[in-house]
Amino acid sequence: MTAGQTIKQIRRKQKITQLELANRLQLTQSALSHYESDKRKISIDLIKHITTALGITMNDFFATMDS
């Protein structure tokens, strides 16, 4: 699973809309959509910010990504 797919899966599991997560991250919905669809590369710093916004650890994120 890619980082973008992992973000999307966790976001949906938590019943958070793209717009809500984008607002938490101070991104546009369009930018978040591009990250989730792997049209943009995600930096490790952004992953840290996303995990904080989703209330999960980096370990949880990468464990989900590996599953």
PyRosetta script that sets phi, psi and omega in degrees:
from pyrosetta import init, pose_from_sequence

init()
pose = pose_from_sequence("MTAGQTIKQIRRKQKITQLELANRLQLTQSALSHYESDKRKISIDLIKHITTALGITMNDFFATMDS")
pose.set_psi(1, 139.5)
pose.set_omega(1, 178.7)
pose.set_phi(2, -81.5)
pose.set_psi(2, 167.0)
pose.set_omega(2, 177.5)
pose.set_phi(3, -60.6)
pose.set_psi(3, -41.7)
pose.set_omega(3, 179.7)
pose.set_phi(4, -62.6)
pose.set_psi(4, -43.3)
pose.set_omega(4, 178.3)
pose.set_phi(5, -64.2)
pose.set_psi(5, -36.1)
pose.set_omega(5, 179.5)
pose.set_phi(6, -65.8)
pose.set_psi(6, -44.3)
pose.set_omega(6, 177.8)
pose.set_phi(7, -58.6)
pose.set_psi(7, -48.2)
pose.set_omega(7, -178.5)
pose.set_phi(8, -60.7)
pose.set_psi(8, -44.8)
pose.set_omega(8, -178.9)
pose.set_phi(9, -62.7)
pose.set_psi(9, -47.2)
pose.set_omega(9, -179.3)
pose.set_phi(10, -65.3)
pose.set_psi(10, -42.8)
pose.set_omega(10, 180.0)
pose.set_phi(11, -59.9)
pose.set_psi(11, -45.4)
pose.set_omega(11, -179.9)
pose.set_phi(12, -66.6)
pose.set_psi(12, -39.3)
pose.set_omega(12, 178.7)
pose.set_phi(13, -60.6)
pose.set_psi(13, -35.0)
pose.set_omega(13, 179.3)
pose.set_phi(14, -86.2)
pose.set_psi(14, 1.5)
pose.set_omega(14, 179.3)
pose.set_phi(15, 58.2)
pose.set_psi(15, 44.1)
pose.set_omega(15, 177.8)
pose.set_phi(16, -108.3)
pose.set_psi(16, 134.1)
pose.set_omega(16, 177.8)
pose.set_phi(17, -77.1)
pose.set_psi(17, 161.4)
pose.set_omega(17, 174.8)
pose.set_phi(18, -58.2)
pose.set_psi(18, -43.3)
pose.set_omega(18, -177.9)
pose.set_phi(19, -61.8)
pose.set_psi(19, -42.8)
pose.set_omega(19, -179.5)
pose.set_phi(20, -63.7)
pose.set_psi(20, -45.8)
pose.set_omega(20, 179.2)
pose.set_phi(21, -67.0)
pose.set_psi(21, -41.0)
pose.set_omega(21, 177.7)
pose.set_phi(22, -58.1)
pose.set_psi(22, -42.9)
pose.set_omega(22, 178.4)
pose.set_phi(23, -62.8)
pose.set_psi(23, -41.5)
pose.set_omega(23, 178.0)
pose.set_phi(24, -61.2)
pose.set_psi(24, -33.8)
pose.set_omega(24, -177.0)
pose.set_phi(25, -91.1)
pose.set_psi(25, -4.3)
pose.set_omega(25, -175.5)
pose.set_phi(26, 58.5)
pose.set_psi(26, 43.7)
pose.set_omega(26, 174.9)
pose.set_phi(27, -118.6)
pose.set_psi(27, 166.2)
pose.set_omega(27, 170.7)
pose.set_phi(28, -81.2)
pose.set_psi(28, 157.6)
pose.set_omega(28, 176.3)
pose.set_phi(29, -60.9)
pose.set_psi(29, -37.2)
pose.set_omega(29, 179.1)
pose.set_phi(30, -61.8)
pose.set_psi(30, -43.1)
pose.set_omega(30, 179.1)
pose.set_phi(31, -62.8)
pose.set_psi(31, -45.1)
pose.set_omega(31, 178.9)
pose.set_phi(32, -62.2)
pose.set_psi(32, -40.2)
pose.set_omega(32, 177.6)
pose.set_phi(33, -59.4)
pose.set_psi(33, -41.4)
pose.set_omega(33, 178.7)
pose.set_phi(34, -65.2)
pose.set_psi(34, -37.2)
pose.set_omega(34, 176.5)
pose.set_phi(35, -67.0)
pose.set_psi(35, -44.7)
pose.set_omega(35, -178.5)
pose.set_phi(36, -65.5)
pose.set_psi(36, -30.6)
pose.set_omega(36, -179.7)
pose.set_phi(37, -95.3)
pose.set_psi(37, 8.8)
pose.set_omega(37, 177.5)
pose.set_phi(38, 62.4)
pose.set_psi(38, 27.5)
pose.set_omega(38, 174.1)
pose.set_phi(39, -83.6)
pose.set_psi(39, -17.4)
pose.set_omega(39, 174.9)
pose.set_phi(40, -126.7)
pose.set_psi(40, 143.9)
pose.set_omega(40, 176.3)
pose.set_phi(41, -78.4)
pose.set_psi(41, 144.9)
pose.set_omega(41, -177.4)
pose.set_phi(42, -105.6)
pose.set_psi(42, 126.1)
pose.set_omega(42, 177.6)
pose.set_phi(43, -78.9)
pose.set_psi(43, 159.5)
pose.set_omega(43, 177.3)
pose.set_phi(44, -63.0)
pose.set_psi(44, -33.4)
pose.set_omega(44, 177.3)
pose.set_phi(45, -63.9)
pose.set_psi(45, -39.6)
pose.set_omega(45, 178.4)
pose.set_phi(46, -69.4)
pose.set_psi(46, -37.7)
pose.set_omega(46, 176.8)
pose.set_phi(47, -60.9)
pose.set_psi(47, -41.9)
pose.set_omega(47, 176.8)
pose.set_phi(48, -59.1)
pose.set_psi(48, -44.2)
pose.set_omega(48, -180.0)
pose.set_phi(49, -64.5)
pose.set_psi(49, -41.9)
pose.set_omega(49, -179.6)
pose.set_phi(50, -65.4)
pose.set_psi(50, -44.2)
pose.set_omega(50, -179.9)
pose.set_phi(51, -62.9)
pose.set_psi(51, -37.8)
pose.set_omega(51, 176.3)
pose.set_phi(52, -62.8)
pose.set_psi(52, -45.4)
pose.set_omega(52, -179.7)
pose.set_phi(53, -64.1)
pose.set_psi(53, -30.2)
pose.set_omega(53, 179.6)
pose.set_phi(54, -89.7)
pose.set_psi(54, -7.2)
pose.set_omega(54, 178.7)
pose.set_phi(55, 71.7)
pose.set_psi(55, 33.3)
pose.set_omega(55, 178.1)
pose.set_phi(56, -125.7)
pose.set_psi(56, 166.8)
pose.set_omega(56, 178.0)
pose.set_phi(57, -90.5)
pose.set_psi(57, 164.9)
pose.set_omega(57, 174.7)
pose.set_phi(58, -62.8)
pose.set_psi(58, -37.5)
pose.set_omega(58, 177.9)
pose.set_phi(59, -59.8)
pose.set_psi(59, -44.1)
pose.set_omega(59, 178.0)
pose.set_phi(60, -61.1)
pose.set_psi(60, -41.7)
pose.set_omega(60, -179.0)
pose.set_phi(61, -60.9)
pose.set_psi(61, -50.8)
pose.set_omega(61, -176.7)
pose.set_phi(62, -71.9)
pose.set_psi(62, -28.8)
pose.set_omega(62, 175.2)
pose.set_phi(63, -66.1)
pose.set_psi(63, -41.3)
pose.set_omega(63, 177.5)
pose.set_phi(64, -65.7)
pose.set_psi(64, -40.1)
pose.set_omega(64, -179.7)
pose.set_phi(65, -62.6)
pose.set_psi(65, -35.7)
pose.set_omega(65, -179.2)
pose.set_phi(66, -78.4)
pose.set_psi(66, -15.7)
pose.set_omega(66, -176.5)
pose.set_phi(67, -84.6)
pose.dump_pdb("model.pdb")
